[in-house]
Amino acid sequence: MTSPDSHLDDKPSVTVRCQDNSSVSVAFCDRFSLDQDSVHYAVEARAPGLIARVNEVVAWIWDNDLTTFLDALAADYRGWAGERTWHTMDRDLAVSAVFRSGGYIGLTWTIRPWRSVAGDWSTSVTTWLEAGEQMSSFASDIRHFLAAEHVVHPPMDVPPPGR
């Protein structure tokens, strides 16, 4: 199941919880934009004994984005064979999808911070959603979360000209 959330500070977020185990979840939060070409956001993965976060995942406007991938999964609610995958350009967020009999989609979310830094790590959690309405709702929630017109632009440190 998915939910567009608002944290205590009223910042938009979306959380997808595993239908089989609601203590397993992935949250998309803390989005911002520095320009018109990208949206930055954080991804948190949670499971019993695990809390992991990657800051500044980047969605580029010219890239095959997460919403396109999720929309395609929702459109194929009757199922498919094998595994489908997607990842960001920096590969700090990746997701693979499989279809399970009974009409459920397993999304395995892998997060990893910049791999060029010493001490790199990665972790994965799997969430299961109903292939029909739950998947469609989640795709819609992510589309809304990443929409450029809803993104907060951080204040500039430089005063505007003429001041």
Phi and psi restraints in degrees (value plus and minus 20) as a CYANA .aco file:
   2 THR   PHI    -143.4  -103.4
   2 THR   PSI     139.2   179.2
   3 SER   PHI    -172.9  -132.9
   3 SER   PSI     107.7   147.7
   4 PRO   PHI     -94.3   -54.3
   4 PRO   PSI     100.2   140.2
   5 ASP   PHI    -127.3   -87.3
   5 ASP   PSI     145.4   185.4
   6 SER   PHI    -150.4  -110.4
   6 SER   PSI     100.4   140.4
   7 HIS   PHI     -87.8   -47.8
   7 HIS   PSI     154.8   194.8
   8 LEU   PHI     -75.7   -35.7
   8 LEU   PSI     -47.4    -7.4
   9 ASP   PHI    -111.6   -71.6
   9 ASP   PSI      -7.3    32.7
  10 ASP   PHI      43.3    83.3
  10 ASP   PSI       2.6    42.6
  11 LYS   PHI    -104.0   -64.0
  11 LYS   PSI     118.0   158.0
  12 PRO   PHI     -83.7   -43.7
  12 PRO   PSI     124.8   164.8
  13 SER   PHI    -176.7  -136.7
  13 SER   PSI     143.1   183.1
  14 VAL   PHI    -153.8  -113.8
  14 VAL   PSI     114.2   154.2
  15 THR   PHI    -143.1  -103.1
  15 THR   PSI     112.4   152.4
  16 VAL   PHI    -130.0   -90.0
  16 VAL   PSI     104.8   144.8
  17 ARG   PHI    -130.4   -90.4
  17 ARG   PSI     124.7   164.7
  18 CYS   PHI     -88.7   -48.7
  18 CYS   PSI     110.7   150.7
  19 GLN   PHI     -85.6   -45.6
  19 GLN   PSI     -51.3   -11.3
  20 ASP   PHI     -99.4   -59.4
  20 ASP   PSI     -48.4    -8.4
  21 ASN   PHI    -171.9  -131.9
  21 ASN   PSI      80.6   120.6
  22 SER   PHI     -87.8   -47.8
  22 SER   PSI     -28.5    11.5
  23 SER   PHI    -101.1   -61.1
  23 SER   PSI     -25.7    14.3
  24 VAL   PHI    -120.0   -80.0
  24 VAL   PSI     103.2   143.2
  25 SER   PHI    -172.7  -132.7
  25 SER   PSI     143.4   183.4
  26 VAL   PHI    -152.8  -112.8
  26 VAL   PSI     109.3   149.3
  27 ALA   PHI    -137.5   -97.5
  27 ALA   PSI     118.6   158.6
  28 PHE   PHI    -129.3   -89.3
  28 PHE   PSI     102.7   142.7
  29 CYS   PHI    -173.1  -133.1
  29 CYS   PSI     157.8   197.8
  30 ASP   PHI      32.5    72.5
  30 ASP   PSI      28.0    68.0
  31 ARG   PHI    -100.3   -60.3
  31 ARG   PSI     129.8   169.8
  32 PHE   PHI    -180.2  -140.2
  32 PHE   PSI     149.5   189.5
  33 SER   PHI    -158.7  -118.7
  33 SER   PSI     119.5   159.5
  34 LEU   PHI    -119.8   -79.8
  34 LEU   PSI     -36.3     3.7
  35 ASP   PHI    -175.9  -135.9
  35 ASP   PSI    -196.2  -156.2
  36 GLN   PHI    -105.8   -65.8
  36 GLN   PSI     -23.7    16.3
  37 ASP   PHI    -115.7   -75.7
  37 ASP   PSI     -29.8    10.2
  38 SER   PHI    -172.8  -132.8
  38 SER   PSI     139.9   179.9
  39 VAL   PHI    -147.1  -107.1
  39 VAL   PSI     112.6   152.6
  40 HIS   PHI    -127.3   -87.3
  40 HIS   PSI     126.4   166.4
  41 TYR   PHI    -178.2  -138.2
  41 TYR   PSI     146.0   186.0
  42 ALA   PHI    -125.4   -85.4
  42 ALA   PSI     132.9   172.9
  43 VAL   PHI    -147.8  -107.8
  43 VAL   PSI     108.1   148.1
  44 GLU   PHI    -136.8   -96.8
  44 GLU   PSI     110.1   150.1
  45 ALA   PHI    -128.6   -88.6
  45 ALA   PSI     114.2   154.2
  46 ARG   PHI    -152.7  -112.7
  46 ARG   PSI     121.6   161.6
  47 ALA   PHI    -178.0  -138.0
  47 ALA   PSI     145.0   185.0
  48 PRO   PHI     -72.3   -32.3
  48 PRO   PSI     100.4   140.4
  49 GLY   PHI      62.4   102.4
  49 GLY   PSI     -14.3    25.7
  50 LEU   PHI    -156.9  -116.9
  50 LEU   PSI     110.3   150.3
  51 ILE   PHI    -158.3  -118.3
  51 ILE   PSI      95.9   135.9
  52 ALA   PHI    -152.6  -112.6
  52 ALA   PSI     125.4   165.4
  53 ARG   PHI    -161.5  -121.5
  53 ARG   PSI     119.8   159.8
  54 VAL   PHI    -141.0  -101.0
  54 VAL   PSI     104.8   144.8
  55 ASN   PHI    -111.3   -71.3
  55 ASN   PSI     134.0   174.0
  56 GLU   PHI      37.2    77.2
  56 GLU   PSI      27.6    67.6
  57 VAL   PHI     -88.1   -48.1
  57 VAL   PSI     119.9   159.9
  58 VAL   PHI    -135.6   -95.6
  58 VAL   PSI     109.6   149.6
  59 ALA   PHI    -127.9   -87.9
  59 ALA   PSI      96.2   136.2
  60 TRP   PHI    -113.5   -73.5
  60 TRP   PSI     123.3   163.3
  61 ILE   PHI     -86.0   -46.0
  61 ILE   PSI     -47.6    -7.6
  62 TRP   PHI    -110.4   -70.4
  62 TRP   PSI     -23.5    16.5
  63 ASP   PHI    -107.4   -67.4
  63 ASP   PSI     136.6   176.6
  64 ASN   PHI     -92.5   -52.5
  64 ASN   PSI      77.1   117.1
  65 ASP   PHI    -103.3   -63.3
  65 ASP   PSI     152.0   192.0
  66 LEU   PHI     -79.6   -39.6
  66 LEU   PSI     -56.0   -16.0
  67 THR   PHI     -84.1   -44.1
  67 THR   PSI     -58.5   -18.5
  68 THR   PHI     -81.9   -41.9
  68 THR   PSI     -64.3   -24.3
  69 PHE   PHI     -81.9   -41.9
  69 PHE   PSI     -68.2   -28.2
  70 LEU   PHI     -86.4   -46.4
  70 LEU   PSI     -58.5   -18.5
  71 ASP   PHI     -81.1   -41.1
  71 ASP   PSI     -59.7   -19.7
  72 ALA   PHI     -85.5   -45.5
  72 ALA   PSI     -59.1   -19.1
  73 LEU   PHI     -84.4   -44.4
  73 LEU   PSI     -63.2   -23.2
  74 ALA   PHI     -83.2   -43.2
  74 ALA   PSI     -58.4   -18.4
  75 ALA   PHI     -86.7   -46.7
  75 ALA   PSI     -47.9    -7.9
  76 ASP   PHI    -118.0   -78.0
  76 ASP   PSI      25.9    65.9
  77 TYR   PHI     -83.6   -43.6
  77 TYR   PSI     -34.3     5.7
  78 ARG   PHI    -103.6   -63.6
  78 ARG   PSI     -29.0    11.0
  79 GLY   PHI      91.6   131.6
  79 GLY   PSI     150.3   190.3
  80 TRP   PHI    -177.5  -137.5
  80 TRP   PSI     146.4   186.4
  81 ALA   PHI    -118.8   -78.8
  81 ALA   PSI     126.8   166.8
  82 GLY   PHI      62.5   102.5
  82 GLY   PSI    -181.3  -141.3
  83 GLU   PHI    -138.3   -98.3
  83 GLU   PSI     121.2   161.2
  84 ARG   PHI    -133.4   -93.4
  84 ARG   PSI     123.0   163.0
  85 THR   PHI    -153.1  -113.1
  85 THR   PSI     136.7   176.7
  86 TRP   PHI    -170.5  -130.5
  86 TRP   PSI     131.5   171.5
  87 HIS   PHI    -174.3  -134.3
  87 HIS   PSI     137.8   177.8
  88 THR   PHI     -91.2   -51.2
  88 THR   PSI     145.2   185.2
  89 MET   PHI     -78.5   -38.5
  89 MET   PSI     -58.1   -18.1
  90 ASP   PHI    -103.5   -63.5
  90 ASP   PSI     -26.5    13.5
  91 ARG   PHI      40.8    80.8
  91 ARG   PSI       5.8    45.8
  92 ASP   PHI    -104.5   -64.5
  92 ASP   PSI     -34.2     5.8
  93 LEU   PHI    -155.0  -115.0
  93 LEU   PSI     108.7   148.7
  94 ALA   PHI    -157.7  -117.7
  94 ALA   PSI     129.6   169.6
  95 VAL   PHI    -160.0  -120.0
  95 VAL   PSI     118.3   158.3
  96 SER   PHI    -140.5  -100.5
  96 SER   PSI     126.9   166.9
  97 ALA   PHI    -147.7  -107.7
  97 ALA   PSI     117.3   157.3
  98 VAL   PHI    -151.0  -111.0
  98 VAL   PSI     133.9   173.9
  99 PHE   PHI    -125.1   -85.1
  99 PHE   PSI     112.2   152.2
 100 ARG   PHI    -131.4   -91.4
 100 ARG   PSI     123.0   163.0
 101 SER   PHI     -75.4   -35.4
 101 SER   PSI     128.9   168.9
 102 GLY   PHI      75.4   115.4
 102 GLY   PSI     -21.8    18.2
 103 GLY   PHI      66.3   106.3
 103 GLY   PSI      20.4    60.4
 104 TYR   PHI    -143.9  -103.9
 104 TYR   PSI     125.0   165.0
 105 ILE   PHI    -131.7   -91.7
 105 ILE   PSI     107.2   147.2
 106 GLY   PHI    -116.3   -76.3
 106 GLY   PSI     100.8   140.8
 107 LEU   PHI    -128.9   -88.9
 107 LEU   PSI      94.5   134.5
 108 THR   PHI    -118.7   -78.7
 108 THR   PSI      92.5   132.5
 109 TRP   PHI    -115.1   -75.1
 109 TRP   PSI     104.6   144.6
 110 THR   PHI    -137.2   -97.2
 110 THR   PSI     104.7   144.7
 111 ILE   PHI    -138.2   -98.2
 111 ILE   PSI     125.6   165.6
 112 ARG   PHI    -175.2  -135.2
 112 ARG   PSI     113.1   153.1
 113 PRO   PHI     -91.4   -51.4
 113 PRO   PSI     159.6   199.6
 114 TRP   PHI     -66.8   -26.8
 114 TRP   PSI     102.9   142.9
 115 ARG   PHI     -95.5   -55.5
 115 ARG   PSI     -32.6     7.4
 116 SER   PHI    -101.7   -61.7
 116 SER   PSI     -26.4    13.6
 117 VAL   PHI    -109.0   -69.0
 117 VAL   PSI     119.9   159.9
 118 ALA   PHI     -80.6   -40.6
 118 ALA   PSI     124.1   164.1
 119 GLY   PHI      60.9   100.9
 119 GLY   PSI       7.3    47.3
 120 ASP   PHI     -84.2   -44.2
 120 ASP   PSI     138.3   178.3
 121 TRP   PHI    -171.4  -131.4
 121 TRP   PSI     147.2   187.2
 122 SER   PHI    -169.8  -129.8
 122 SER   PSI     137.6   177.6
 123 THR   PHI    -167.6  -127.6
 123 THR   PSI     136.6   176.6
 124 SER   PHI    -155.7  -115.7
 124 SER   PSI     124.3   164.3
 125 VAL   PHI    -154.4  -114.4
 125 VAL   PSI     133.0   173.0
 126 THR   PHI    -137.8   -97.8
 126 THR   PSI     109.3   149.3
 127 THR   PHI    -133.5   -93.5
 127 THR   PSI     122.1   162.1
 128 TRP   PHI    -132.6   -92.6
 128 TRP   PSI     110.5   150.5
 129 LEU   PHI    -147.4  -107.4
 129 LEU   PSI     133.9   173.9
 130 GLU   PHI     -84.5   -44.5
 130 GLU   PSI     114.9   154.9
 131 ALA   PHI     -84.8   -44.8
 131 ALA   PSI     -46.0    -6.0
 132 GLY   PHI    -105.8   -65.8
 132 GLY   PSI    -123.8   -83.8
 133 GLU   PHI     -83.1   -43.1
 133 GLU   PSI     -61.0   -21.0
 134 GLN   PHI     -83.5   -43.5
 134 GLN   PSI     -62.8   -22.8
 135 MET   PHI     -86.3   -46.3
 135 MET   PSI     -62.6   -22.6
 136 SER   PHI     -83.2   -43.2
 136 SER   PSI     -62.2   -22.2
 137 SER   PHI     -84.1   -44.1
 137 SER   PSI     -62.6   -22.6
 138 PHE   PHI     -83.1   -43.1
 138 PHE   PSI     -64.5   -24.5
 139 ALA   PHI     -79.2   -39.2
 139 ALA   PSI     -62.1   -22.1
 140 SER   PHI     -85.1   -45.1
 140 SER   PSI     -62.4   -22.4
 141 ASP   PHI     -82.2   -42.2
 141 ASP   PSI     -62.3   -22.3
 142 ILE   PHI     -87.4   -47.4
 142 ILE   PSI     -61.1   -21.1
 143 ARG   PHI     -77.8   -37.8
 143 ARG   PSI     -65.9   -25.9
 144 HIS   PHI     -85.1   -45.1
 144 HIS   PSI     -62.3   -22.3
 145 PHE   PHI     -80.2   -40.2
 145 PHE   PSI     -61.3   -21.3
 146 LEU   PHI    -108.1   -68.1
 146 LEU   PSI     -26.0    14.0
 147 ALA   PHI     -79.5   -39.5
 147 ALA   PSI     109.7   149.7
 148 ALA   PHI     -79.5   -39.5
 148 ALA   PSI     -54.6   -14.6
 149 GLU   PHI     -90.4   -50.4
 149 GLU   PSI     -31.2     8.8
 150 HIS   PHI    -125.7   -85.7
 150 HIS   PSI     -16.9    23.1
 151 VAL   PHI    -106.8   -66.8
 151 VAL   PSI     115.2   155.2
 152 VAL   PHI    -102.4   -62.4
 152 VAL   PSI     111.7   151.7
 153 HIS   PHI    -118.0   -78.0
 153 HIS   PSI     104.8   144.8
 154 PRO   PHI     -84.1   -44.1
 154 PRO   PSI     129.7   169.7
 155 PRO   PHI     -84.8   -44.8
 155 PRO   PSI     126.1   166.1
 156 MET   PHI    -102.7   -62.7
 156 MET   PSI     124.8   164.8
 157 ASP   PHI     -99.5   -59.5
 157 ASP   PSI     -37.6     2.4
 158 VAL   PHI    -113.7   -73.7
 158 VAL   PSI     108.0   148.0
 159 PRO   PHI     -86.5   -46.5
 159 PRO   PSI     130.3   170.3
 160 PRO   PHI     -83.6   -43.6
 160 PRO   PSI     136.1   176.1
 161 PRO   PHI     -78.6   -38.6
 161 PRO   PSI     128.1   168.1
 162 GLY   PHI      70.8   110.8
 162 GLY   PSI     -16.4    23.6
